[in-house]
């Protein structure tokens, strides 16, 4: 049950980050989950474990890390398309 909860929270984090930055994550729901997991790792490496923790994710650093990840991925995808 903990793994399912982590998938749901990771997906929500990726979705919130895509709303903040205004760009969709490639891959839909799976992309949101991946962005949430990787963004959580990036955010906790940069900002630490501040704020509330839900499903094993420190929410604030995870969202900030996911925003950074989505921004970088969108820049790379834009450069590849040109």
mmCIF file of the N, C-alpha and C atoms, coordinates in Angstrom:
data_MODEL
# 
_entry.id   MODEL 
# 
loop_
_atom_site.group_PDB 
_atom_site.id 
_atom_site.type_symbol 
_atom_site.label_atom_id 
_atom_site.label_alt_id 
_atom_site.label_comp_id 
_atom_site.label_asym_id 
_atom_site.label_entity_id 
_atom_site.label_seq_id 
_atom_site.pdbx_PDB_ins_code 
_atom_site.Cartn_x 
_atom_site.Cartn_y 
_atom_site.Cartn_z 
_atom_site.occupancy 
_atom_site.B_iso_or_equiv 
_atom_site.pdbx_formal_charge 
_atom_site.auth_seq_id 
_atom_site.auth_comp_id 
_atom_site.auth_asym_id 
_atom_site.auth_atom_id 
_atom_site.pdbx_PDB_model_num 
ATOM 1   N N  . UNK A 1 1  ? 0.817  -1.197 0.000   1.00 0.00 ? 1  UNK A N  1 
ATOM 2   C CA . UNK A 1 1  ? 0.000  0.000  0.000   1.00 0.00 ? 1  UNK A CA 1 
ATOM 3   C C  . UNK A 1 1  ? 0.862  1.263  0.000   1.00 0.00 ? 1  UNK A C  1 
ATOM 4   N N  . UNK A 1 2  ? 2.037  1.196  0.631   1.00 0.00 ? 2  UNK A N  1 
ATOM 5   C CA . UNK A 1 2  ? 2.929  2.358  0.668   1.00 0.00 ? 2  UNK A CA 1 
ATOM 6   C C  . UNK A 1 2  ? 3.437  2.740  -0.706  1.00 0.00 ? 2  UNK A C  1 
ATOM 7   N N  . UNK A 1 3  ? 3.686  1.734  -1.554  1.00 0.00 ? 3  UNK A N  1 
ATOM 8   C CA . UNK A 1 3  ? 4.160  2.011  -2.910  1.00 0.00 ? 3  UNK A CA 1 
ATOM 9   C C  . UNK A 1 3  ? 3.080  2.712  -3.725  1.00 0.00 ? 3  UNK A C  1 
ATOM 10  N N  . UNK A 1 4  ? 1.834  2.272  -3.581  1.00 0.00 ? 4  UNK A N  1 
ATOM 11  C CA . UNK A 1 4  ? 0.722  2.901  -4.287  1.00 0.00 ? 4  UNK A CA 1 
ATOM 12  C C  . UNK A 1 4  ? 0.559  4.348  -3.839  1.00 0.00 ? 4  UNK A C  1 
ATOM 13  N N  . UNK A 1 5  ? 0.677  4.581  -2.538  1.00 0.00 ? 5  UNK A N  1 
ATOM 14  C CA . UNK A 1 5  ? 0.588  5.940  -1.995  1.00 0.00 ? 5  UNK A CA 1 
ATOM 15  C C  . UNK A 1 5  ? 1.715  6.818  -2.560  1.00 0.00 ? 5  UNK A C  1 
ATOM 16  N N  . UNK A 1 6  ? 2.927  6.268  -2.662  1.00 0.00 ? 6  UNK A N  1 
ATOM 17  C CA . UNK A 1 6  ? 4.056  7.017  -3.211  1.00 0.00 ? 6  UNK A CA 1 
ATOM 18  C C  . UNK A 1 6  ? 3.813  7.351  -4.679  1.00 0.00 ? 6  UNK A C  1 
ATOM 19  N N  . UNK A 1 7  ? 3.214  6.437  -5.443  1.00 0.00 ? 7  UNK A N  1 
ATOM 20  C CA . UNK A 1 7  ? 2.900  6.719  -6.848  1.00 0.00 ? 7  UNK A CA 1 
ATOM 21  C C  . UNK A 1 7  ? 1.884  7.853  -6.967  1.00 0.00 ? 7  UNK A C  1 
ATOM 22  N N  . UNK A 1 8  ? 0.875  7.823  -6.121  1.00 0.00 ? 8  UNK A N  1 
ATOM 23  C CA . UNK A 1 8  ? -0.152 8.864  -6.161  1.00 0.00 ? 8  UNK A CA 1 
ATOM 24  C C  . UNK A 1 8  ? 0.441  10.216 -5.795  1.00 0.00 ? 8  UNK A C  1 
ATOM 25  N N  . UNK A 1 9  ? 1.197  10.272 -4.721  1.00 0.00 ? 9  UNK A N  1 
ATOM 26  C CA . UNK A 1 9  ? 1.799  11.539 -4.289  1.00 0.00 ? 9  UNK A CA 1 
ATOM 27  C C  . UNK A 1 9  ? 2.813  12.034 -5.326  1.00 0.00 ? 9  UNK A C  1 
ATOM 28  N N  . UNK A 1 10 ? 3.619  11.133 -5.888  1.00 0.00 ? 10 UNK A N  1 
ATOM 29  C CA . UNK A 1 10 ? 4.567  11.516 -6.931  1.00 0.00 ? 10 UNK A CA 1 
ATOM 30  C C  . UNK A 1 10 ? 3.863  12.078 -8.152  1.00 0.00 ? 10 UNK A C  1 
ATOM 31  N N  . UNK A 1 11 ? 2.757  11.465 -8.537  1.00 0.00 ? 11 UNK A N  1 
ATOM 32  C CA . UNK A 1 11 ? 1.974  11.978 -9.665  1.00 0.00 ? 11 UNK A CA 1 
ATOM 33  C C  . UNK A 1 11 ? 1.396  13.352 -9.387  1.00 0.00 ? 11 UNK A C  1 
ATOM 34  N N  . UNK A 1 12 ? 0.904  13.560 -8.166  1.00 0.00 ? 12 UNK A N  1 
ATOM 35  C CA . UNK A 1 12 ? 0.360  14.869 -7.793  1.00 0.00 ? 12 UNK A CA 1 
ATOM 36  C C  . UNK A 1 12 ? 1.448  15.939 -7.774  1.00 0.00 ? 12 UNK A C  1 
ATOM 37  N N  . UNK A 1 13 ? 2.622  15.582 -7.287  1.00 0.00 ? 13 UNK A N  1 
ATOM 38  C CA . UNK A 1 13 ? 3.726  16.539 -7.263  1.00 0.00 ? 13 UNK A CA 1 
ATOM 39  C C  . UNK A 1 13 ? 4.120  16.930 -8.687  1.00 0.00 ? 13 UNK A C  1 
ATOM 40  N N  . UNK A 1 14 ? 4.224  15.957 -9.580  1.00 0.00 ? 14 UNK A N  1 
ATOM 41  C CA . UNK A 1 14 ? 4.543  16.252 -10.975 1.00 0.00 ? 14 UNK A CA 1 
ATOM 42  C C  . UNK A 1 14 ? 3.467  17.094 -11.641 1.00 0.00 ? 14 UNK A C  1 
ATOM 43  N N  . UNK A 1 15 ? 2.206  16.812 -11.323 1.00 0.00 ? 15 UNK A N  1 
ATOM 44  C CA . UNK A 1 15 ? 1.093  17.570 -11.896 1.00 0.00 ? 15 UNK A CA 1 
ATOM 45  C C  . UNK A 1 15 ? 1.100  19.017 -11.397 1.00 0.00 ? 15 UNK A C  1 
ATOM 46  N N  . UNK A 1 16 ? 1.320  19.217 -10.096 1.00 0.00 ? 16 UNK A N  1 
ATOM 47  C CA . UNK A 1 16 ? 1.373  20.567 -9.532  1.00 0.00 ? 16 UNK A CA 1 
ATOM 48  C C  . UNK A 1 16 ? 2.535  21.353 -10.146 1.00 0.00 ? 16 UNK A C  1 
ATOM 49  N N  . UNK A 1 17 ? 3.682  20.696 -10.300 1.00 0.00 ? 17 UNK A N  1 
ATOM 50  C CA . UNK A 1 17 ? 4.838  21.375 -10.893 1.00 0.00 ? 17 UNK A CA 1 
ATOM 51  C C  . UNK A 1 17 ? 4.554  21.766 -12.338 1.00 0.00 ? 17 UNK A C  1 
ATOM 52  N N  . UNK A 1 18 ? 3.856  20.913 -13.089 1.00 0.00 ? 18 UNK A N  1 
ATOM 53  C CA . UNK A 1 18 ? 3.538  21.261 -14.480 1.00 0.00 ? 18 UNK A CA 1 
ATOM 54  C C  . UNK A 1 18 ? 2.548  22.419 -14.529 1.00 0.00 ? 18 UNK A C  1 
ATOM 55  N N  . UNK A 1 19 ? 1.650  22.515 -13.554 1.00 0.00 ? 19 UNK A N  1 
ATOM 56  C CA . UNK A 1 19 ? 0.739  23.657 -13.501 1.00 0.00 ? 19 UNK A CA 1 
ATOM 57  C C  . UNK A 1 19 ? 1.488  24.943 -13.172 1.00 0.00 ? 19 UNK A C  1 
ATOM 58  N N  . UNK A 1 20 ? 2.453  24.859 -12.266 1.00 0.00 ? 20 UNK A N  1 
ATOM 59  C CA . UNK A 1 20 ? 3.216  26.047 -11.879 1.00 0.00 ? 20 UNK A CA 1 
ATOM 60  C C  . UNK A 1 20 ? 4.018  26.579 -13.050 1.00 0.00 ? 20 UNK A C  1 
ATOM 61  N N  . UNK A 1 21 ? 4.682  25.681 -13.783 1.00 0.00 ? 21 UNK A N  1 
ATOM 62  C CA . UNK A 1 21 ? 5.548  26.119 -14.870 1.00 0.00 ? 21 UNK A CA 1 
ATOM 63  C C  . UNK A 1 21 ? 4.760  26.380 -16.161 1.00 0.00 ? 21 UNK A C  1 
ATOM 64  N N  . UNK A 1 22 ? 3.561  25.827 -16.266 1.00 0.00 ? 22 UNK A N  1 
ATOM 65  C CA . UNK A 1 22 ? 2.715  26.079 -17.426 1.00 0.00 ? 22 UNK A CA 1 
ATOM 66  C C  . UNK A 1 22 ? 3.044  25.211 -18.633 1.00 0.00 ? 22 UNK A C  1 
ATOM 67  N N  . UNK A 1 23 ? 3.739  24.134 -18.439 1.00 0.00 ? 23 UNK A N  1 
ATOM 68  C CA . UNK A 1 23 ? 4.091  23.223 -19.526 1.00 0.00 ? 23 UNK A CA 1 
ATOM 69  C C  . UNK A 1 23 ? 3.712  21.810 -19.103 1.00 0.00 ? 23 UNK A C  1 
ATOM 70  N N  . UNK A 1 24 ? 3.181  21.055 -20.066 1.00 0.00 ? 24 UNK A N  1 
ATOM 71  C CA . UNK A 1 24 ? 2.834  19.669 -19.766 1.00 0.00 ? 24 UNK A CA 1 
ATOM 72  C C  . UNK A 1 24 ? 4.080  18.807 -19.741 1.00 0.00 ? 24 UNK A C  1 
ATOM 73  N N  . UNK A 1 25 ? 4.028  17.792 -18.902 1.00 0.00 ? 25 UNK A N  1 
ATOM 74  C CA . UNK A 1 25 ? 5.113  16.827 -18.812 1.00 0.00 ? 25 UNK A CA 1 
ATOM 75  C C  . UNK A 1 25 ? 4.905  15.800 -19.924 1.00 0.00 ? 25 UNK A C  1 
ATOM 76  N N  . UNK A 1 26 ? 5.935  15.519 -20.725 1.00 0.00 ? 26 UNK A N  1 
ATOM 77  C CA . UNK A 1 26 ? 5.775  14.471 -21.730 1.00 0.00 ? 26 UNK A CA 1 
ATOM 78  C C  . UNK A 1 26 ? 5.499  13.123 -21.067 1.00 0.00 ? 26 UNK A C  1 
ATOM 79  N N  . UNK A 1 27 ? 4.551  12.378 -21.594 1.00 0.00 ? 27 UNK A N  1 
ATOM 80  C CA . UNK A 1 27 ? 4.259  11.061 -21.051 1.00 0.00 ? 27 UNK A CA 1 
ATOM 81  C C  . UNK A 1 27 ? 3.003  11.006 -20.210 1.00 0.00 ? 27 UNK A C  1 
ATOM 82  N N  . UNK A 1 28 ? 2.313  12.103 -20.040 1.00 0.00 ? 28 UNK A N  1 
ATOM 83  C CA . UNK A 1 28 ? 1.054  12.115 -19.306 1.00 0.00 ? 28 UNK A CA 1 
ATOM 84  C C  . UNK A 1 28 ? 1.215  11.751 -17.840 1.00 0.00 ? 28 UNK A C  1 
ATOM 85  N N  . UNK A 1 29 ? 0.385  10.821 -17.389 1.00 0.00 ? 29 UNK A N  1 
ATOM 86  C CA . UNK A 1 29 ? 0.366  10.438 -15.972 1.00 0.00 ? 29 UNK A CA 1 
ATOM 87  C C  . UNK A 1 29 ? 1.691  9.801  -15.568 1.00 0.00 ? 29 UNK A C  1 
ATOM 88  N N  . UNK A 1 30 ? 2.216  8.925  -16.414 1.00 0.00 ? 30 UNK A N  1 
ATOM 89  C CA . UNK A 1 30 ? 3.499  8.282  -16.108 1.00 0.00 ? 30 UNK A CA 1 
ATOM 90  C C  . UNK A 1 30 ? 4.604  9.338  -16.036 1.00 0.00 ? 30 UNK A C  1 
ATOM 91  N N  . UNK A 1 31 ? 4.574  10.318 -16.933 1.00 0.00 ? 31 UNK A N  1 
ATOM 92  C CA . UNK A 1 31 ? 5.552  11.402 -16.906 1.00 0.00 ? 31 UNK A CA 1 
ATOM 93  C C  . UNK A 1 31 ? 5.450  12.229 -15.636 1.00 0.00 ? 31 UNK A C  1 
ATOM 94  N N  . UNK A 1 32 ? 4.204  12.463 -15.163 1.00 0.00 ? 32 UNK A N  1 
ATOM 95  C CA . UNK A 1 32 ? 4.020  13.196 -13.910 1.00 0.00 ? 32 UNK A CA 1 
ATOM 96  C C  . UNK A 1 32 ? 4.597  12.423 -12.732 1.00 0.00 ? 32 UNK A C  1 
ATOM 97  N N  . UNK A 1 33 ? 4.379  11.117 -12.716 1.00 0.00 ? 33 UNK A N  1 
ATOM 98  C CA . UNK A 1 33 ? 4.907  10.292 -11.619 1.00 0.00 ? 33 UNK A CA 1 
ATOM 99  C C  . UNK A 1 33 ? 6.428  10.321 -11.639 1.00 0.00 ? 33 UNK A C  1 
ATOM 100 N N  . UNK A 1 34 ? 7.013  10.165 -12.825 1.00 0.00 ? 34 UNK A N  1 
ATOM 101 C CA . UNK A 1 34 ? 8.477  10.188 -12.947 1.00 0.00 ? 34 UNK A CA 1 
ATOM 102 C C  . UNK A 1 34 ? 9.020  11.557 -12.551 1.00 0.00 ? 34 UNK A C  1 
ATOM 103 N N  . UNK A 1 35 ? 8.358  12.633 -13.013 1.00 0.00 ? 35 UNK A N  1 
ATOM 104 C CA . UNK A 1 35 ? 8.792  13.984 -12.647 1.00 0.00 ? 35 UNK A CA 1 
ATOM 105 C C  . UNK A 1 35 ? 8.685  14.196 -11.143 1.00 0.00 ? 35 UNK A C  1 
ATOM 106 N N  . UNK A 1 36 ? 7.664  13.639 -10.513 1.00 0.00 ? 36 UNK A N  1 
ATOM 107 C CA . UNK A 1 36 ? 7.513  13.758 -9.064  1.00 0.00 ? 36 UNK A CA 1 
ATOM 108 C C  . UNK A 1 36 ? 8.616  13.037 -8.310  1.00 0.00 ? 36 UNK A C  1 
ATOM 109 N N  . UNK A 1 37 ? 8.947  11.822 -8.758  1.00 0.00 ? 37 UNK A N  1 
ATOM 110 C CA . UNK A 1 37 ? 10.008 11.053 -8.090  1.00 0.00 ? 37 UNK A CA 1 
ATOM 111 C C  . UNK A 1 37 ? 11.379 11.705 -8.290  1.00 0.00 ? 37 UNK A C  1 
ATOM 112 N N  . UNK A 1 38 ? 11.723 12.010 -9.534  1.00 0.00 ? 38 UNK A N  1 
ATOM 113 C CA . UNK A 1 38 ? 13.037 12.610 -9.804  1.00 0.00 ? 38 UNK A CA 1 
ATOM 114 C C  . UNK A 1 38 ? 13.107 14.026 -9.218  1.00 0.00 ? 38 UNK A C  1 
ATOM 115 N N  . UNK A 1 39 ? 12.012 14.774 -9.336  1.00 0.00 ? 39 UNK A N  1 
ATOM 116 C CA . UNK A 1 39 ? 11.967 16.112 -8.749  1.00 0.00 ? 39 UNK A CA 1 
ATOM 117 C C  . UNK A 1 39 ? 12.134 16.082 -7.250  1.00 0.00 ? 39 UNK A C  1 
ATOM 118 N N  . UNK A 1 40 ? 11.594 15.054 -6.613  1.00 0.00 ? 40 UNK A N  1 
ATOM 119 C CA . UNK A 1 40 ? 11.765 14.905 -5.170  1.00 0.00 ? 40 UNK A CA 1 
ATOM 120 C C  . UNK A 1 40 ? 13.230 14.695 -4.811  1.00 0.00 ? 40 UNK A C  1 
ATOM 121 N N  . UNK A 1 41 ? 13.907 13.873 -5.588  1.00 0.00 ? 41 UNK A N  1 
ATOM 122 C CA . UNK A 1 41 ? 15.337 13.643 -5.334  1.00 0.00 ? 41 UNK A CA 1 
ATOM 123 C C  . UNK A 1 41 ? 16.143 14.929 -5.542  1.00 0.00 ? 41 UNK A C  1 
ATOM 124 N N  . UNK A 1 42 ? 15.856 15.643 -6.612  1.00 0.00 ? 42 UNK A N  1 
ATOM 125 C CA . UNK A 1 42 ? 16.562 16.899 -6.902  1.00 0.00 ? 42 UNK A CA 1 
ATOM 126 C C  . UNK A 1 42 ? 16.278 17.925 -5.805  1.00 0.00 ? 42 UNK A C  1 
ATOM 127 N N  . UNK A 1 43 ? 15.008 18.077 -5.450  1.00 0.00 ? 43 UNK A N  1 
ATOM 128 C CA . UNK A 1 43 ? 14.613 19.054 -4.448  1.00 0.00 ? 43 UNK A CA 1 
ATOM 129 C C  . UNK A 1 43 ? 15.205 18.778 -3.080  1.00 0.00 ? 43 UNK A C  1 
ATOM 130 N N  . UNK A 1 44 ? 15.218 17.509 -2.682  1.00 0.00 ? 44 UNK A N  1 
ATOM 131 C CA . UNK A 1 44 ? 15.779 17.195 -1.373  1.00 0.00 ? 44 UNK A CA 1 
ATOM 132 C C  . UNK A 1 44 ? 17.294 17.327 -1.374  1.00 0.00 ? 44 UNK A C  1 
ATOM 133 N N  . UNK A 1 45 ? 17.939 17.119 -2.512  1.00 0.00 ? 45 UNK A N  1 
ATOM 134 C CA . UNK A 1 45 ? 19.389 17.313 -2.593  1.00 0.00 ? 45 UNK A CA 1 
ATOM 135 C C  . UNK A 1 45 ? 19.742 18.798 -2.488  1.00 0.00 ? 45 UNK A C  1 
ATOM 136 N N  . UNK A 1 46 ? 18.901 19.653 -3.077  1.00 0.00 ? 46 UNK A N  1 
ATOM 137 C CA . UNK A 1 46 ? 19.191 21.093 -3.089  1.00 0.00 ? 46 UNK A CA 1 
ATOM 138 C C  . UNK A 1 46 ? 18.672 21.776 -1.821  1.00 0.00 ? 46 UNK A C  1 
ATOM 139 N N  . UNK A 1 47 ? 17.421 21.499 -1.449  1.00 0.00 ? 47 UNK A N  1 
ATOM 140 C CA . UNK A 1 47 ? 16.764 22.247 -0.391  1.00 0.00 ? 47 UNK A CA 1 
ATOM 141 C C  . UNK A 1 47 ? 16.643 21.505 0.942   1.00 0.00 ? 47 UNK A C  1 
ATOM 142 N N  . UNK A 1 48 ? 16.948 20.222 0.974   1.00 0.00 ? 48 UNK A N  1 
ATOM 143 C CA . UNK A 1 48 ? 16.813 19.450 2.209   1.00 0.00 ? 48 UNK A CA 1 
ATOM 144 C C  . UNK A 1 48 ? 15.397 18.935 2.391   1.00 0.00 ? 48 UNK A C  1 
ATOM 145 N N  . UNK A 1 49 ? 15.047 18.586 3.605   1.00 0.00 ? 49 UNK A N  1 
ATOM 146 C CA . UNK A 1 49 ? 13.736 17.987 3.895   1.00 0.00 ? 49 UNK A CA 1 
ATOM 147 C C  . UNK A 1 49 ? 12.846 18.929 4.689   1.00 0.00 ? 49 UNK A C  1 
ATOM 148 N N  . UNK A 1 50 ? 12.689 20.152 4.224   1.00 0.00 ? 50 UNK A N  1 
ATOM 149 C CA . UNK A 1 50 ? 11.858 21.106 4.950   1.00 0.00 ? 50 UNK A CA 1 
ATOM 150 C C  . UNK A 1 50 ? 10.385 20.908 4.594   1.00 0.00 ? 50 UNK A C  1 
ATOM 151 N N  . UNK A 1 51 ? 9.522  21.338 5.464   1.00 0.00 ? 51 UNK A N  1 
ATOM 152 C CA . UNK A 1 51 ? 8.094  21.285 5.200   1.00 0.00 ? 51 UNK A CA 1 
ATOM 153 C C  . UNK A 1 51 ? 7.472  19.946 5.510   1.00 0.00 ? 51 UNK A C  1 
ATOM 154 N N  . UNK A 1 52 ? 6.186  19.839 5.218   1.00 0.00 ? 52 UNK A N  1 
ATOM 155 C CA . UNK A 1 52 ? 5.465  18.598 5.532   1.00 0.00 ? 52 UNK A CA 1 
ATOM 156 C C  . UNK A 1 52 ? 5.920  17.437 4.654   1.00 0.00 ? 52 UNK A C  1 
ATOM 157 N N  . UNK A 1 53 ? 5.770  16.233 5.182   1.00 0.00 ? 53 UNK A N  1 
ATOM 158 C CA . UNK A 1 53 ? 6.158  15.035 4.442   1.00 0.00 ? 53 UNK A CA 1 
ATOM 159 C C  . UNK A 1 53 ? 4.927  14.165 4.238   1.00 0.00 ? 53 UNK A C  1 
ATOM 160 N N  . UNK A 1 54 ? 4.649  13.824 2.986   1.00 0.00 ? 54 UNK A N  1 
ATOM 161 C CA . UNK A 1 54 ? 3.500  12.990 2.648   1.00 0.00 ? 54 UNK A CA 1 
ATOM 162 C C  . UNK A 1 54 ? 3.977  11.867 1.745   1.00 0.00 ? 54 UNK A C  1 
ATOM 163 N N  . UNK A 1 55 ? 3.697  10.657 2.116   1.00 0.00 ? 55 UNK A N  1 
ATOM 164 C CA . UNK A 1 55 ? 4.048  9.506  1.291   1.00 0.00 ? 55 UNK A CA 1 
ATOM 165 C C  . UNK A 1 55 ? 5.537  9.348  1.071   1.00 0.00 ? 55 UNK A C  1 
ATOM 166 N N  . UNK A 1 56 ? 6.343  9.816  2.007   1.00 0.00 ? 56 UNK A N  1 
ATOM 167 C CA . UNK A 1 56 ? 7.788  9.699  1.873   1.00 0.00 ? 56 UNK A CA 1 
ATOM 168 C C  . UNK A 1 56 ? 8.424  10.860 1.113   1.00 0.00 ? 56 UNK A C  1 
ATOM 169 N N  . UNK A 1 57 ? 7.617  11.843 0.706   1.00 0.00 ? 57 UNK A N  1 
ATOM 170 C CA . UNK A 1 57 ? 8.123  13.001 -0.025  1.00 0.00 ? 57 UNK A CA 1 
ATOM 171 C C  . UNK A 1 57 ? 8.025  14.241 0.846   1.00 0.00 ? 57 UNK A C  1 
ATOM 172 N N  . UNK A 1 58 ? 9.112  15.002 0.958   1.00 0.00 ? 58 UNK A N  1 
ATOM 173 C CA . UNK A 1 58 ? 9.037  16.325 1.564   1.00 0.00 ? 58 UNK A CA 1 
ATOM 174 C C  . UNK A 1 58 ? 8.423  17.221 0.488   1.00 0.00 ? 58 UNK A C  1 
ATOM 175 N N  . UNK A 1 59 ? 7.209  17.677 0.703   1.00 0.00 ? 59 UNK A N  1 
ATOM 176 C CA . UNK A 1 59 ? 6.376  18.245 -0.350  1.00 0.00 ? 59 UNK A CA 1 
ATOM 177 C C  . UNK A 1 59 ? 6.985  19.486 -0.992  1.00 0.00 ? 59 UNK A C  1 
ATOM 178 N N  . UNK A 1 60 ? 7.402  20.448 -0.216  1.00 0.00 ? 60 UNK A N  1 
ATOM 179 C CA . UNK A 1 60 ? 7.896  21.718 -0.780  1.00 0.00 ? 60 UNK A CA 1 
ATOM 180 C C  . UNK A 1 60 ? 9.157  21.511 -1.613  1.00 0.00 ? 60 UNK A C  1 
ATOM 181 N N  . UNK A 1 61 ? 10.193 20.837 -1.111  1.00 0.00 ? 61 UNK A N  1 
ATOM 182 C CA . UNK A 1 61 ? 11.367 20.605 -1.954  1.00 0.00 ? 61 UNK A CA 1 
ATOM 183 C C  . UNK A 1 61 ? 11.060 19.733 -3.167  1.00 0.00 ? 61 UNK A C  1 
ATOM 184 N N  . UNK A 1 62 ? 10.120 18.798 -3.023  1.00 0.00 ? 62 UNK A N  1 
ATOM 185 C CA . UNK A 1 62 ? 9.776  17.933 -4.147  1.00 0.00 ? 62 UNK A CA 1 
ATOM 186 C C  . UNK A 1 62 ? 9.129  18.735 -5.270  1.00 0.00 ? 62 UNK A C  1 
ATOM 187 N N  . UNK A 1 63 ? 8.241  19.646 -4.925  1.00 0.00 ? 63 UNK A N  1 
ATOM 188 C CA . UNK A 1 63 ? 7.590  20.472 -5.945  1.00 0.00 ? 63 UNK A CA 1 
ATOM 189 C C  . UNK A 1 63 ? 8.609  21.390 -6.603  1.00 0.00 ? 63 UNK A C  1 
ATOM 190 N N  . UNK A 1 64 ? 9.475  22.008 -5.802  1.00 0.00 ? 64 UNK A N  1 
ATOM 191 C CA . UNK A 1 64 ? 10.508 22.883 -6.378  1.00 0.00 ? 64 UNK A CA 1 
ATOM 192 C C  . UNK A 1 64 ? 11.458 22.100 -7.280  1.00 0.00 ? 64 UNK A C  1 
ATOM 193 N N  . UNK A 1 65 ? 11.858 20.911 -6.863  1.00 0.00 ? 65 UNK A N  1 
ATOM 194 C CA . UNK A 1 65 ? 12.724 20.080 -7.687  1.00 0.00 ? 65 UNK A CA 1 
ATOM 195 C C  . UNK A 1 65 ? 12.043 19.644 -8.973  1.00 0.00 ? 65 UNK A C  1 
ATOM 196 N N  . UNK A 1 66 ? 10.744 19.327 -8.899  1.00 0.00 ? 66 UNK A N  1 
ATOM 197 C CA . UNK A 1 66 ? 9.999  18.937 -10.099 1.00 0.00 ? 66 UNK A CA 1 
ATOM 198 C C  . UNK A 1 66 ? 9.852  20.114 -11.058 1.00 0.00 ? 66 UNK A C  1 
ATOM 199 N N  . UNK A 1 67 ? 9.680  21.324 -10.521 1.00 0.00 ? 67 UNK A N  1 
ATOM 200 C CA . UNK A 1 67 ? 9.617  22.514 -11.385 1.00 0.00 ? 67 UNK A CA 1 
ATOM 201 C C  . UNK A 1 67 ? 10.944 22.693 -12.117 1.00 0.00 ? 67 UNK A C  1 
ATOM 202 N N  . UNK A 1 68 ? 12.038 22.544 -11.401 1.00 0.00 ? 68 UNK A N  1 
ATOM 203 C CA . UNK A 1 68 ? 13.362 22.647 -12.025 1.00 0.00 ? 68 UNK A CA 1 
ATOM 204 C C  . UNK A 1 68 ? 13.525 21.588 -13.103 1.00 0.00 ? 68 UNK A C  1 
ATOM 205 N N  . UNK A 1 69 ? 13.133 20.354 -12.804 1.00 0.00 ? 69 UNK A N  1 
ATOM 206 C CA . UNK A 1 69 ? 13.259 19.260 -13.767 1.00 0.00 ? 69 UNK A CA 1 
ATOM 207 C C  . UNK A 1 69 ? 12.421 19.511 -15.013 1.00 0.00 ? 69 UNK A C  1 
ATOM 208 N N  . UNK A 1 70 ? 11.168 19.905 -14.853 1.00 0.00 ? 70 UNK A N  1 
ATOM 209 C CA . UNK A 1 70 ? 10.296 20.148 -16.004 1.00 0.00 ? 70 UNK A CA 1 
ATOM 210 C C  . UNK A 1 70 ? 10.826 21.300 -16.840 1.00 0.00 ? 70 UNK A C  1 
ATOM 211 N N  . UNK A 1 71 ? 11.346 22.339 -16.199 1.00 0.00 ? 71 UNK A N  1 
ATOM 212 C CA . UNK A 1 71 ? 11.918 23.470 -16.937 1.00 0.00 ? 71 UNK A CA 1 
ATOM 213 C C  . UNK A 1 71 ? 13.109 23.020 -17.779 1.00 0.00 ? 71 UNK A C  1 
ATOM 214 N N  . UNK A 1 72 ? 13.999 22.229 -17.197 1.00 0.00 ? 72 UNK A N  1 
ATOM 215 C CA . UNK A 1 72 ? 15.175 21.748 -17.929 1.00 0.00 ? 72 UNK A CA 1 
ATOM 216 C C  . UNK A 1 72 ? 14.763 20.825 -19.071 1.00 0.00 ? 72 UNK A C  1 
ATOM 217 N N  . UNK A 1 73 ? 13.827 19.925 -18.820 1.00 0.00 ? 73 UNK A N  1 
ATOM 218 C CA . UNK A 1 73 ? 13.366 19.012 -19.872 1.00 0.00 ? 73 UNK A CA 1 
ATOM 219 C C  . UNK A 1 73 ? 12.697 19.786 -21.004 1.00 0.00 ? 73 UNK A C  1 
ATOM 220 N N  . UNK A 1 74 ? 11.913 20.813 -20.674 1.00 0.00 ? 74 UNK A N  1 
ATOM 221 C CA . UNK A 1 74 ? 11.274 21.604 -21.733 1.00 0.00 ? 74 UNK A CA 1 
ATOM 222 C C  . UNK A 1 74 ? 12.303 22.368 -22.567 1.00 0.00 ? 74 UNK A C  1 
ATOM 223 N N  . UNK A 1 75 ? 13.372 22.860 -21.930 1.00 0.00 ? 75 UNK A N  1 
ATOM 224 C CA . UNK A 1 75 ? 14.427 23.516 -22.684 1.00 0.00 ? 75 UNK A CA 1 
ATOM 225 C C  . UNK A 1 75 ? 15.135 22.539 -23.630 1.00 0.00 ? 75 UNK A C  1 
ATOM 226 N N  . UNK A 1 76 ? 15.407 21.343 -23.146 1.00 0.00 ? 76 UNK A N  1 
ATOM 227 C CA . UNK A 1 76 ? 16.072 20.331 -23.980 1.00 0.00 ? 76 UNK A CA 1 
ATOM 228 C C  . UNK A 1 76 ? 15.175 19.929 -25.141 1.00 0.00 ? 76 UNK A C  1 
ATOM 229 N N  . UNK A 1 77 ? 13.886 19.692 -24.872 1.00 0.00 ? 77 UNK A N  1 
ATOM 230 C CA . UNK A 1 77 ? 12.971 19.303 -25.944 1.00 0.00 ? 77 UNK A CA 1 
ATOM 231 C C  . UNK A 1 77 ? 12.806 20.417 -26.980 1.00 0.00 ? 77 UNK A C  1 
ATOM 232 N N  . UNK A 1 78 ? 12.801 21.664 -26.535 1.00 0.00 ? 78 UNK A N  1 
ATOM 233 C CA . UNK A 1 78 ? 12.699 22.781 -27.476 1.00 0.00 ? 78 UNK A CA 1 
ATOM 234 C C  . UNK A 1 78 ? 13.952 22.857 -28.347 1.00 0.00 ? 78 UNK A C  1 
ATOM 235 N N  . UNK A 1 79 ? 15.134 22.613 -27.777 1.00 0.00 ? 79 UNK A N  1 
ATOM 236 C CA . UNK A 1 79 ? 16.388 22.646 -28.542 1.00 0.00 ? 79 UNK A CA 1 
ATOM 237 C C  . UNK A 1 79 ? 16.456 21.489 -29.535 1.00 0.00 ? 79 UNK A C  1 
ATOM 238 N N  . UNK A 1 80 ? 15.925 20.331 -29.156 1.00 0.00 ? 80 UNK A N  1 
ATOM 239 C CA . UNK A 1 80 ? 15.953 19.171 -30.053 1.00 0.00 ? 80 UNK A CA 1 
ATOM 240 C C  . UNK A 1 80 ? 15.012 19.394 -31.239 1.00 0.00 ? 80 UNK A C  1 
ATOM 241 N N  . UNK A 1 81 ? 13.894 20.041 -31.029 1.00 0.00 ? 81 UNK A N  1 
ATOM 242 C CA . UNK A 1 81 ? 12.923 20.279 -32.098 1.00 0.00 ? 81 UNK A CA 1 
ATOM 243 C C  . UNK A 1 81 ? 13.416 21.261 -33.138 1.00 0.00 ? 81 UNK A C  1 
ATOM 244 N N  . UNK A 1 82 ? 14.337 22.146 -32.779 1.00 0.00 ? 82 UNK A N  1 
ATOM 245 C CA . UNK A 1 82 ? 14.826 23.159 -33.726 1.00 0.00 ? 82 UNK A CA 1 
ATOM 246 C C  . UNK A 1 82 ? 15.920 22.639 -34.588 1.00 0.00 ? 82 UNK A C  1 
# 
